[in-house]
């Protein structure tokens, strides 16, 4: 029995008799952008204690510069995989929070400069990363107000290679610290404090769905899309976002999330308290004897960590997205010369290669509005790319393949 189906005007098949492409409705545009771009950015790895505005800005960076989200996930993934190679897979609650970036400490500003606050090491955050005032920190953390005879202090993240030990509060009137000296035995590690953590199951599930959906979208881009639009085919624009979601998935499976940050003790904290500071709710102490001895915890050493991140950034954030698009298209332009697909190539390159700049700016000690001003120009290729994708959807249509 044969049936006749009336199709809308401007229906196309692009030379494939098994393909039926109808003009898109506004809901089709919404679904395409939501599933292929916005949902990927929603899987972004969150920072402990991150405020709403900071979370939104980071998500926008991941939306317009997907390489920034991929780089964040890759850094954390290296830390957790590094436990295997360092022979330190089993960690306690404090060390796990440390590797998730949930611990912070007080340092004098002049000491930060002496410890290499500037330079390429800042790109990958193995040493110094100041905590914005919008972050949620457990307990009380009041820095002394700078003035004559009073030093300037900063609250920074405790990097994963810094050795810790149990915090033993100093007794009133006691001159010397009662912190135990460093020994390499496991008993020196903090083990009593239990910090609350969680696993973001919705993010994990969304990441799984997004990886699958990204593969489907890339698969559907072959054939007519590539012949019409070449390297600018709209189905290929999901490549860097799928890579980001895959890294986010792997990291979320290994790394717990923390709703707040926790303070650890340093000698600089004692100095700050003597000058009017107030700190309560301390969960551990920096083992400064071990630092002076040149020892670090059982994770990837700082220099190796930097090298792996640089190599991973180049290979995963820059080369891999370009290789996927280049392998499928040979970077050939398509037959359709009306739509400016050059925006797509600019979006692919800038969205992947500018992740280092985003990380550097986000570490500047400046208000968020200035960070947005420095980063916004890098959003422009993606914004132009979104417009071009909408034009291609209008031109190509929403297709159903009856040959499957």
N, C-alpha and C positions, 0 to 999 in steps of 0.2 A: 504494500500500500504506500503510495507516495503522498507527501504532505507539502504544501506550499507555505512558506513562512515569509511574511512581509518584514523587510528589514528597514531601518531608518535610512534617510537620505545620507549620502556621502559614506556609505558603508564600503569598505575596501577589503581586498584579500592579498594585496601586494604581490600578485603573481602566483600565489599558492592557493590552489582550489580547496584545500582543506582548512584554510584560515579564514576566519570571519572577524573583521575589526570594525567596531561601531564607534561613532563619535563619543568621547568621554563626557560624563556629567560632572557636576561639581564634586559629588561624592567620590568619584573615581580619582580626581586630583588629590582630595583629602586622604583617601586610603593609601594611595601610592606614596605620598610624602610621609605620612605617619608611619607606615610599616617599613619603609626603606631608609629613612633618615632619622626621624624623631625617636622612634623606638630604640634604635641602636644607641643614640646618645643617652637614653634613659638608663642604659645598663652601666653607665660610667661608674668607676670605682669611687666611692665617697671617702672623704677624709674624716678621721675621728673628730667629733665636736663641731663639725662644719655648720655654719649658719645658713639660713635660707637664701640670702642674697649671694653668698659665695657659692653655694651649691648650684643656683640658677646660672651664675656666670660661667662656672666650670662646664655645665651642661651645654650652654651656648657655644663655648669654645669647642667642645667635642662635636657639636652639630655642624659648625662651619669649618672647623679644622680637625678632622677626625684623627690625624696623626697625634694630636695632643692627648687624646683619650687613650690611644694605643700605647704611647710612650709611658703614661702614668701606670697603666696596667703591667707593662713589661718590666718596669723597675721593681715593682712589688713582687712580680712573679720570679724574678732573678733571686730576690732575697729568700723566698720560700724554697725554691728548688735548690738554692745554695746550701741549705741544711743537709741535704743528702750527701753532697760532696765534702762538706766539712765534718761529717760524722756526728752531727748534732740534730737529729731528727726530733728527738723528744725534748720539748721545752716546757717550762712552767708558765703559769699565767702571766707573770710580769714580762718574761722574755717574749711571749707571744704578742702581748700588747706593744712591746718595743718594736717588733718587726712590722707591726701594722701601722706604726707611726702614731701611736696613742699616748706616748710618754713625752713630757717636756721638762725642761730644766732652766734654771736661771744662770746667766753668764754676764760678766761685765762686757760692755761694748768694746773696750779696747782689747780684751782677750779674743774676741771674735775676729778682729782684724789680724791678730797674730796667728790665728789658727787657719788662715786661708779663706777668709770670707768671700774673696773675689776669685775669679778664674773659672776655668771650664768645669771644675769639680762641682760648682754650683748648679750646673745644668742637670746633673743627675742626683743631686741632693744627698751625697754620701757623708757630708760633714755638717753644714749649717743651713738651717731653714727656719726663719723666724716665724713664730705663731701669730697670726693676725689677732687683733683684739676682739674680733667677732666670734672666735672659737669658744666653745664651752669647755671650761676646765673645772674639774671636780675640786671642791673645797674653796679655800680663800687664797688669792694670789694678788697681793697688792705690792707693786714695785715702789721704792722710795722716789720721791719727787726730786729730779736733778737740781742741783744748786751748788753754791760754793762749798767745797769740801765733801760733796756727795757725788759718787760715781753714777754713771748712766748704766742701767742694766736692761737686758733683753731676755725674753722668754723664747727659747728655741726648741725645736724638736730633738729628741734623743735619737741619734742615728743607731742603726742596728748593730754596729760593730763595737759600741761602747760597753765595757763590762759593768755589771751592776752587782749590788749586794744588798742584804737586808738593811733596812733603815732602823737605826737605834738612836732615839732622841737623846740629846745632850741634857744632862741633869742641870738644874738651876745652879748657877755659880761654878759650874765645872769649867776649867780652863781649856782642857784638851778634848778633842773629839773621842768618842767612845766607839767609833766605827771599827769593826774588825779589820785587820790587815788582810791583804789579798793572798789567797792560796788557790792553786789551780784545781783543787778538788771540787766536785759538784756541790759540796756542802756550802761553798762560798756564794752560790747563786741564791737570789731571793726565791723562796718557795712557799711561804706561808700565806701571803696575800692572794686573794682570789678576786679578779676584776671581772665585772659583768660584761658579757659579749653576746653577739647574736650572729646568726647566718641569715643573709637576706635571700630567702627562698624565692620570692617573686622575681628578683633580679636574675637569679640563676635560671629560672624557668624561661624568662623573657630572652635571656642570652641564648639558650638552646634553640628556642623558636626562631630567633633572629639569624643565627648561623644557618639553620636549615633554609629559612626563607631567602637569605642572601645567595645561597648556592642555587636555589631554584630560579631566582631573578637573573643571575649570571648565565645560567643554562638557557633561559628563554631569550636572552639577548642575541644569541647566535643567529646566523641566517639573515633574514630581511632587515633587522635592525642595523646590523653591522654594514650591510651593503648600502643602506640608505644614509646612515650617519657616521660610519667609520668609527674612529677612536672616540667619537662623542656620543655613541649609542647610549641612550638613557639607562638601559639595563646594566651597563658596565659601571655606572657611577656608584653603585652600591659596594664595589670591591673594597675600598679602604674602610668602610663602615663594618663590613663583615669581618675584616681582620681585627678591628677594634673589639667587636662583640666576642670573637673567639678568645682573645686575650683576656677580656673581662670575665668570661665564663671560667677560664682556667684559674684566674686569680681569685674569683669569688668562691670557688670550690675549696681553695686552700686557706684563704685569709678570712678571719672573722671581722665583723664590724663593731665599732665602739661608738656609742652615742655621745661620749665626752672624752676629754683628755685627762691625764693624771700627772701630777707633779712628782719629780724625783729630786732628792737632795743633792746639793753641791756646796762646796765651801763658799762659792760666790753668793749662795742664798743666805748663809750665815752673815756675810758681810752686808748684804742688802737689808737683813733684819736689824742689824746694829745701826743702820742709817734710816730706819723708819719703815722698812718693808714688813709685810705680814704674810706668812704662808702656812696654811694648814691643810691637812688631808694628804700628806706625803705618803707614797706607797713603796718607795725603794730609795736607794742611794747610789750615786755614781761611785764606782770604785777607782778613786784617783790614784791609788798606789799602783794598780794594774796599768792604768794609762801611762804613768811615768815609766813603768817597766816595759812599755811598748807592746803590751798584750792586748788582744781583742777577743771578742766572743767567737763562738764557732759558726760564723757565717762567712760569706764571701769577703776576702780582704778588700779594703777600700780601692786599691789600685786595680785589682782584678775586676771588682764591681764596676768601676768606671769604664774599663776596657770592654767588658761584656755589654754594658748599656750602649756605648758608642757603636759597637759592631751591630747590636740588635736594632738600634735606632735606624742605622743606615739600611740594614737588610730588610727589616720588617716594615718600618714606617715609610721608607722611600722606595727601595728597589722592588719589593714584592707587589705593591699596587700597580706600579708602572709595568712590571713584568707581566702581570695578569692581563692588563689592557693591551700591552704590546704584543703578547703572545696570541691573543685572539684577533687582533686587527692589523698588526704590523704597523700601527700608527698611520694607517692610510686614511685619507679623508673619504667621506661617503659621497654618494651620488647627489644627495640633497645639498645644494650650495646656498640655499636661501637662509637656513637656520645657522646662526653663528656658533658652531660647535667648538670653536677655539676657546670659548668660555669654559667648556668642560675640561679641556686639557690644562688650562690655568688653575682650575679648581682642584684637579688631581695633583698637580705639582705643588702648589702653595699649601693645600690642605695636608700634604704629607711632609713636606720639607721644612715647614715653619714651626714644627712642634718645639724645637729647641728654643726659639725666640719666645714662644708662649710661656715655656717653663721659666726662662730667665726673667721675663717681665713679672710673672706671678710671684717671684722671690724678691722683687724690689720692695723696699720699705716705703711705699707710697700708698695713698688712698686708692680704693678700688676704682674710682672714676678715672684716675690717671692711667691705671692699668688698662681699662677699657679703651681709652684714647690711643694708647700705644698698640693695642692688639686689633682694634676695629678694622684698620685698612686691610688686614689679612682675611677678614670675613667677606670682603667685596667679591672675590672670584666665586665663592660659594653662592652668594646671593644672586650673582649673574648666572651661575650654573643652574640654580633652581628655576629661574625664569626660562632658560633655554630648555630645561627638562619639561616644563609645562608646555612650551611650544611644540616639542617633539611628541608629547602625548596627544596634543590636539591634532597634529599632522598624521601620526601613526594610528591612533585609535586604541581602544581597549579590545584585545583580541582573544578569541577562543579558537583553539586548535582542535578541529574535529578529526584530525588524522592520528591523534594519540590513541 
